[in-house]
Amino acid sequence: MHAITIPEPGGPEALVWAEVPDPVPGEGEVLVEVVASGVNRADLLQRQGYYDPPPGASPYPGLECSGRITALGAGVAGWAVGDEVCALLSGGGYAEKVAVPAGQLLPVPQGVDLVTAAALPEVTTTVWSNAFMIAHLRPGETLLVHGGASGIGTMAIQLAKAVGATVAVTAGSPEKLARCAELGADILIDYRKQDFVDELRRATGGSGADVILDIIGAKYLDRNVRALAVNGRLAIIGLQGGVKGELNLATLLNKRAAVTATSLRRRPLGEKASIVAAVREHVWPLIETGRVQPIVDRRIALPEAPEAHRVVAASGHVGKVLLLNG
């Protein structure tokens, strides 16, 4: 088969379309013929040499895909050759074929085409596991989403609105904020011109956010804690703004607040399967009724992955960028 390889870490040009050995599904795995793959910022980090795949995972980038099952490994039940699926991956999505643990498979939701389904696994599992399973966002609470126009952000807005929360977002342009508003965001903050702590306090009558979903990390750590409401929960899921920051523990104590930080890629198979099962139970019905939709900015041919990485790095997109195989 062919896959996007990374012979040496570097810029987008480090991604090389090459012929590689076909994967073989192991026990509990299926082989998926890839139709489309989602591009995530973790892929950019891997390309740069900062985020290696976990032991035993495919060396190729790609944390989600959609396609058709072509073979079943030993012990797989509930799936059949020919099934159309999308999948959460530890790697290998930028390829013509990928071996996937059966517990990380999802059926393509009714009303969603097979290509577009590639935009769903990573964002739905990330948002549901962090905002709902860990931070326990509840109806009537306020969620602040940094990067509201990103793939994560566009999904978080919709899911939070679907459960009855108020949603605040930060984004870097009026156009992106307008798109967030179309998806249901209630409080729109231009982080280039406004201080999100002040704007959030003003919009919430001084209380702040009950839950913050943060992709920035260190740069926003202190301000995020200040923006939390009493009993608020900060969920850190990205480090675009650095890895080391100072935290005023007195503020955290006074607010009786909590800070968590998680990633999906290195979690044990059982944990991933539990998250995927929860997404299938809670999120898939919302997608199939049209209350929640995958947001895709553009589609680019898989061999042109370097261009897709340039688009994502420039942050000029809204929603997901997909790579098409064939």
N, C-alpha and C positions, 0 to 999 in steps of 0.2 A: 504494500500500500504506500501512499504518500502521506507525509505529515509535515507540519511546520517544526523544524528543529532549531536548536540554539547552539551551534558549534562553539561559539565564544560569547560571553555576555557583552552587551553593548546597547546601542541605539536601535531604532526600529529595523535598520538594515541587518541587524544580527539574526533576524528571523529568516530562516532558509527553508524553502519548499524542497523536500528531498524524499527519495525512496527509502523506506525503512521496513523492518520485518513486521509481518502481521501480528497483532496481539492474539493470544489464545485465552479464552475464558477459563478461569480456574473454578474450583468448587464454589458454588454459591454465586457465580457471576454469569452474565450474559454478554454476548458480543453484539454491539450495536453498529450498524452501518450509518455513519453520521450524515445527516442532511444539512444541519446548521449548528453553529457554536456561538455562544455569547462571549463577548470580550469584557473582561473585568480588570480593574486596576491591579489586582494581584498578578495578572499575566504580565503586566508591564514591569512589575517588580522582579518577577522570575526572569524575564528577558535581560534585566540589568544585573542579574546575579545576586539579588537580595532576598529571594524567597524560593528556596529549593523545595521540590516536591517531597512529601514524607516518604520514608523508606518503603519500597515495594510499589510505589505509584509510578505511573507513566512519566517519562522524563519530558514529555512534550507539554506545552502550555494548554490551557483550556479547562475551566472548572464547571462547565455545563454544556449540554448539547441536546439536540433532538435527532431522531432517526428511527430506524426499523431494526428490530431484533432479527439477527441472522443465525444465531446459534445459542444453545443453552449449555452451561456448565453443569456438572453433577450437582444434584440436590436442589435445583431450582424448581419451584412450584409457583403456579399462579400466573406465569407468563408463557407465551408461545412464540415460535418463529413467525415473523410477519407482523407482530404487534407494533403499533406506532407509539413511541414513548419519548419522554424527555427525561434527563438524568442529571443529578448532582454528581460531580466528579472530583477526584483528588488531583487530576491531571489528565492530559491526553485528548482533550476535546478538539484541538486544532489538528485533526487527522481524519482520514477517510473511514477508519474503524476504531472503536475503543471498547475495552472490556470494562464492564460496570458491575459492582456488587448489586444483586437484585434488590436489596433494601433501599437503594438510592434511585430506583426507577419510579417514574410517575406516568400514568397514562396521559396522553394528550387531551386536555380538557375539551369537552364539546363546545363547538363554536370557535375554536382556535385552530388555525392551520398548522401543519407540521413544522414549517420553517419558523413561524412566530413563537411556537412553543419553546424554542431554544432560549428565549428571553426570560423564561419563568423560573427555572430551578434555583439559581443562586439568589436572586432577589427575594423570592418568596420564603425560602428557608432562612435567610439572614434576617429579614424583617420579623417573621413570625417568631423565630427562636429568641431574638433579643428583645423586641418591643413587647411581646405578649407572654412568652414562656418564662423569660427571666425578669423583665421589668414590670410585667403584669399590668400593662395599660388597660384601663377600665373605661366604660362609658362615662362621659361627662368630664373626663380628665383632659389635660392639655399636653399634646406631644409637640416637641420642637425637633424638626428634622434639618440637619445641616446638609447642604447639597440637595435641595429639594427637587432639582431638575435632573438629577442623576438617575440611573437605573434603580438604585436602592430608594432614593427619595420619591420617585414617582410611584413606586409600589407602596411605600410607607404611608404616603398621603391617602391613597385609596383605601388601604386596609384600616387605617385609623378612623377614617370617616365612616367606613362600613360598620364599625362597632360603636359609633356614637361619640367619638372623641373630637375635641377641637384641635386643629392642626396649624402650627406655625412653621414657617420654612425660612431658611436663608438661601439666597442665590445671588449671582453676580451681575445680573442685567435685568432691565424691565421686561424684556422678552421672556426670559426664563421664569420670572415671577408671574407673568401673565399665564404662562402654561401651567404653572403650579396651581394658580387660582382656578383654571378650567378643570383641574382634577379634583378640586374641592378644598384646597388650602384656605384657611380663614385669615391668617396673619402673615403678611408678606414683608420680608426684611431684606433689603439690599445690603449685603455685608460689606460692599465697597464704600458705601456712603453712610450707613447707619450702624450704631452699636446694638447688637442683638439683645444684650442684657437690658438696656434702657427701653428698647422698643417692646420687648416681651413684658416687662413690668407694666408699662403703660397700657398695653393691650389686655392684660389680665387683672387690672386693678391692683397691681403690686404683688400678686401671689407668685407668679413665675410658672415654669413648666413642671408638670408632674413627672414626665419622662422626656429625656433628651436622647436622640439617636445621633451619635457623633462619628463622622468619618475623618475628623481632623487630628485629634489626639492632643499632643503636648501644647500646641499653640493656643488651644481653646480651653485647656483644662481648668484654669482658675475662673475664667468667665462662665464656663458651663456650670460650675458649682454655684457661682453667684446667681445664675439664672434659674436654678432649681427652686421649686416650691418646697415647703415643709413636707417631709417624707418623700421627697423627690428621688428619682432614680436616673442616673446617668449611665448609658450603655455605650461604651467605646468600641467601635467596630473597624476603625481605620486609623492610619498614622500619617496622613498626608501632611500634617503640620509638625511632624517630629515625634520623637519617642521619649524625651525627658522634659518634665514640667514640674512646677512647684504647686503644691496643694495646701491650702489653708485648712488644716484639720479642725480648727475652731468653727469655721463656717459650716463644715460638714457636720460636726457634732450638733451645732445649734439648729440645723435644719433636719436633724435625724435622717440624713440622706445616705444614699448608697451609690457606689461607683463600681461598675463591672466592666470587664474587657474580655471579649471572646473572638475566636475565629473558628471557621468551620473546617478548614482543610485538614487539620491534624487531629480532629476528634476521632475517637474509636468508631468502628463501623456500627456498633450498636446504638451509639448516641445519634449518629447521622440518620440511621434508619428510623429512630423514634421521631426525630424532627421531620423527616420526609413524611412519615405517617400522619403526623399532626397537621402538616400542610395539606395533605390530601383530604383530611377530614374537615378542616376548617376553612381553607382558602379556595380549594378547587370548586366548591359549590358557589362561592361568590364570583368566580371567574365564569362559570358556566351559565349563570344568570345574567351576566353582563354588568354586575355592580362593580367589578374590578377588572381592569384590562391590562394586558402587557403593552408597554409603550416602547416602540422601536423607532429609533431615529433614522437609521439607514442600514442597508445590507451591502456587504462587500465580499467579493470572491475570496475563498480561503487562501489561495496562493498570494493574494494581495494583503496578507495580514499586516505587513509593515505600515501600509496606509491606514488600516484600522487603528493601529496603535498610535499613530500620529493624531488621528481624530480624537481619540480618548484622552491623550495627553494634553491636547489643547483645550479640553473642556468646552468645546463649542457645540456639543450635542445635547439633546434632551431624551432621556430614557436610554435604551440599550443600542449598542452597535453589534450587528450580527455578521458572522462569516458564513458564507454559503459554499457548500461542497458540491461542485458540479453545476 
